[in-house]
Amino acid sequence: MLKPGTTATYRDSYEFKSKDHIIATSEMKNEEGEWITFMTGEFKRRKSDSQ
C-alpha cells in the first residue's frame, strides 16, 4: 500500500453510536503485525429543516 508493487493487509470498521451517528476507522497492519489507524471519520445525519 505504501510501496509501489506491494500490498498491505487492510481493514475498515464501523461503530454505530446511534441511527444518526457512525464512526468509521481505517487501519493497516505494519511489518511487525500491529494494526495502525490511519483514518477516522465521523458521520452524522443532518436533520431536515422541513421536519
C-alpha positions as CSV (number, residue, x, y, z in Angstrom):
1,M,0.0,0.0,0.0
2,L,2.8,2.4,0.8
3,K,5.5,0.9,-1.5
4,P,4.9,0.5,-5.3
5,G,4.2,-3.1,-6.4
6,T,3.3,-4.3,-2.9
7,T,0.0,-4.8,-1.0
8,A,-1.0,-4.5,2.6
9,T,-3.5,-6.1,5.0
10,Y,-6.2,-3.5,5.5
11,R,-9.5,-3.2,7.3
12,D,-12.4,-0.8,7.9
13,S,-14.5,-0.9,11.0
14,Y,-17.8,1.0,11.7
15,E,-19.1,1.9,15.2
16,F,-22.8,2.6,15.1
17,K,-23.3,5.1,18.0
18,S,-26.9,5.6,17.0
19,K,-29.1,5.5,13.8
20,D,-27.8,9.1,13.1
21,H,-24.1,8.8,14.2
22,I,-21.4,6.5,12.8
23,I,-17.7,6.4,13.4
24,A,-15.5,4.8,10.6
25,T,-11.9,3.7,11.2
26,S,-9.4,2.5,8.5
27,E,-6.3,0.5,9.6
28,M,-3.4,-1.3,8.1
29,K,-1.1,-4.0,9.5
30,N,2.5,-3.0,9.7
31,E,5.6,-5.3,9.3
32,E,5.5,-6.1,13.0
33,G,1.9,-7.3,12.7
34,E,0.4,-4.3,14.6
35,W,-2.7,-2.5,13.4
36,I,-2.0,1.1,12.7
37,T,-5.0,3.6,12.4
38,F,-4.5,6.0,9.5
39,M,-8.0,7.4,9.2
40,T,-11.0,8.0,11.4
41,G,-14.2,9.7,10.2
42,E,-17.4,10.7,12.0
43,F,-20.7,10.7,10.1
44,K,-23.8,12.4,11.4
45,R,-27.2,12.5,9.7
46,R,-28.2,16.1,9.1
47,K,-31.8,16.8,10.2
48,S,-34.0,18.4,7.6
49,D,-35.4,21.8,8.3
50,S,-38.8,20.6,7.0
51,Q,-39.4,18.1,9.8
